[in-house]
Amino acid sequence: MLPILIVHTASFADTHKHYGIALSIARKQPPRRRRCELLPILELMTPEPDHVLHPYLSGKIGYQEFVRRYHRFLDGNRLKIFNRFEEYRRKGIGEITIVGWDTDSSKCHRSIAAEWIRENNIAMIGSRN
């Protein structure tokens, strides 16, 4: 039986909240001078810049439309995401942290991604503090 995989979320700045393997779901990472380690990028969950991310950041679409587009992007990668998370389980990895820029996760895409992971029964969502 494969281990349960628990997914946490954190910002780049909250390195003390990076449990297990930390994976970026941001297109860009902090400069080295910020003393943050460069993280592997989980591109399967990184929003498409032209259709999803930039229209939201520029104010051309609202938050609800951003969520809808990001869900559609994730839905299109569902099988690949599931398979990637299964690879982590097979390697005995029990925890991963998906990392992004915002320190406030209430409207950050990593919280949307975590909810999508939970809703699609891909992994459990952690709640360590």
VOSEZA-87732 format. One line per 2 residues: number of its first residue (from 1); their letters; for each residue x, y, z of C-alpha. Coordinates in Angstrom, 3 decimals, padded with zeros to 6 digits, always signed. Each point is the difference from the previous one (the first is absolute). Example, Ala and Ser with C-alpha at 12.3 -4.5 7.8 and 13.67 -1.06 7.14 Angstrom:
% VOSEZA-87732
1 = AS = +012.300 -004.500 +007.800 ~ +001.370 +003.440 -000.660
% end
This chain:
% VOSEZA-87732
1 = ML = +000.000 +000.000 +000.000 ~ +001.335 +003.427 -000.944
3 = PI = +000.450 +002.618 +002.743 ~ -002.482 +002.822 +000.429
5 = LI = +001.248 +003.190 -001.597 ~ -000.632 +003.217 +001.895
7 = VH = +000.247 +003.304 -001.853 ~ +000.763 +003.250 +001.823
9 = TA = +000.121 +003.552 -001.340 ~ +002.438 +002.780 +000.878
11 = SF = +001.627 +003.097 -001.427 ~ +003.638 +000.155 -001.066
13 = AD = +000.661 +002.139 +003.090 ~ -001.444 -002.554 +002.432
15 = TH = +002.790 -002.551 -000.325 ~ -000.786 -001.298 +003.493
17 = KH = -003.329 -001.214 -001.469 ~ +001.577 -001.980 -002.868
19 = YG = -000.748 -003.605 +001.022 ~ +001.319 -002.979 -001.899
21 = IA = +000.895 +000.983 -003.546 ~ -000.659 +003.655 -000.887
23 = LS = -001.183 +000.600 -003.564 ~ -000.578 +003.389 -001.593
25 = IA = -003.223 +000.581 -001.911 ~ +001.165 +003.497 -000.971
27 = RK = +001.566 +000.858 -003.349 ~ +002.782 +002.012 +001.636
29 = QP = +001.904 -000.519 +003.206 ~ +001.571 +002.457 +002.442
31 = PR = +003.449 +001.308 -000.885 ~ +002.873 -001.818 +001.696
33 = RR = +000.715 +003.060 +002.122 ~ -003.187 -000.708 +001.988
35 = RC = +001.649 -003.154 +001.322 ~ -002.821 -002.198 -001.233
37 = EL = +000.986 -003.281 -001.540 ~ -000.890 -000.565 -003.619
39 = LP = -002.849 -002.486 -000.034 ~ -001.013 -002.483 -002.666
41 = IL = -002.938 +001.406 -001.968 ~ -003.171 -002.074 -000.270
43 = EL = -000.968 +001.376 -003.418 ~ -003.128 -002.158 -000.180
45 = MT = -001.508 +002.305 +002.627 ~ +001.604 +003.294 -001.022
47 = PE = -002.662 +002.285 -001.539 ~ +000.320 +000.801 -003.690
49 = PD = +001.330 +003.553 -000.121 ~ -001.888 +001.367 -003.012
51 = HV = -003.436 -001.508 +000.584 ~ -000.203 -000.380 +003.781
53 = LH = +002.561 +001.941 +001.998 ~ +000.720 +003.269 -001.843
55 = PY = -003.671 +000.900 -000.644 ~ -000.664 -000.361 +003.732
57 = LS = +003.081 +001.908 +001.150 ~ -000.726 +002.822 -002.463
59 = GK = -003.621 +000.282 +001.159 ~ -001.487 -001.095 -003.341
61 = IG = -001.827 -002.867 +001.711 ~ -001.325 -000.268 +003.543
63 = YQ = +000.801 -002.587 +002.638 ~ -002.917 -002.319 -000.831
65 = EF = +000.993 -000.112 -003.686 ~ +003.601 -000.635 +001.038
67 = VR = -001.154 -002.946 +002.123 ~ -002.132 -001.355 -002.863
69 = RY = +002.886 +000.218 -002.484 ~ +002.489 -001.496 +002.428
71 = HR = -002.372 -002.895 +000.742 ~ -000.359 -000.622 -003.722
73 = FL = +003.801 -000.014 -000.329 ~ +000.337 -002.454 +002.909
75 = DG = -002.823 -002.174 -001.371 ~ +001.893 -000.225 -003.286
77 = NR = +003.040 -001.328 +001.890 ~ -001.917 -002.211 +002.458
79 = LK = +001.415 -003.349 -001.117 ~ +003.573 +001.324 -000.180
81 = IF = -000.316 +001.603 +003.444 ~ -001.454 -003.212 +001.449
83 = NR = +002.845 -002.032 -001.532 ~ +002.634 +002.411 +001.345
85 = FE = -001.422 -000.242 +003.499 ~ -000.111 -003.794 -000.334
87 = EY = +003.741 +000.114 -000.844 ~ +000.626 +001.828 +003.282
89 = RR = -001.976 -002.663 +001.869 ~ +001.925 -002.822 -001.691
91 = KG = +003.245 +001.657 +001.091 ~ -001.273 -000.017 +003.588
93 = IG = -000.493 +003.761 +000.166 ~ -002.741 +000.787 +002.488
95 = EI = -000.057 +003.793 -000.084 ~ +000.470 +002.717 -002.582
97 = TI = -000.448 +003.748 +000.230 ~ -001.167 +002.013 -002.975
99 = VG = +001.608 +003.421 +000.139 ~ -000.917 +003.365 -001.486
101 = WD = +000.654 +003.708 +000.474 ~ -002.887 +001.369 +002.055
103 = TD = +000.340 -000.061 +003.764 ~ -003.808 +000.323 +000.210
105 = SS = -001.328 -003.238 -001.441 ~ -003.673 +001.051 -000.034
107 = KC = +000.110 +001.029 -003.672 ~ +003.180 -001.745 -001.070
109 = HR = -000.102 -002.703 -002.648 ~ +001.705 -002.490 +002.318
111 = SI = -003.099 -000.038 +002.242 ~ -002.137 -000.536 -003.108
113 = AA = +002.337 -002.826 -001.045 ~ -000.162 -001.589 +003.463
115 = EW = -003.801 +000.064 -000.026 ~ -000.024 -001.475 -003.515
117 = IR = +002.360 -002.794 +001.170 ~ -002.353 -000.764 +002.893
119 = EN = -003.149 +000.127 -002.145 ~ +001.557 -002.363 -002.546
121 = NI = +001.126 -002.488 +002.686 ~ +003.621 +000.270 -001.113
123 = AM = +001.442 +000.572 +003.477 ~ -000.898 +001.143 +003.494
125 = IG = +000.522 +003.646 +000.923 ~ +002.166 +000.641 +003.058
127 = SR = -000.677 +002.502 +002.736 ~ +003.249 +000.318 +001.961
129 = N = +000.717 +003.380 +001.529
% end
